[in-house]
Amino acid sequence: VFDVSWNADDSVFALGLGNAELSLHDASIGSHLKTLKFHDSSIRTVKFKPTNTNALASAGRDGHIAIWDLRSGDAPVNII
């Protein structure tokens, strides 16, 4: 685990993992919700948008920043 981020209402937390996966968990019971995959190498940081519980960004060693909207499926909505 390289980074952890909680959404604005603390109901979900995201883990940026060394295996290039973004793992989402229910914060109240710790259960796994879903795994998001885009990066080719380890995710170094993950941050939820403070004003939106469904928006987050991840940045990996691959040099990409992925913008995610949890309402729109399992693929990034934008890549930088």
LINBEL-V7055 format. One record per helix or strand of 2 or more residues. SS is the DSSP state (a for helix, b for strand). FROM is the first residue (numbers start at 1). TO is the last residue. If there is no record, write none. Layout:
SS_FROM_TO + SS_FROM_TO
//
This chain:
b_3_6 + b_12_16 + b_21_26 + b_32_37 + b_43_48 + b_55_60 + b_65_69 + b_78_79
//
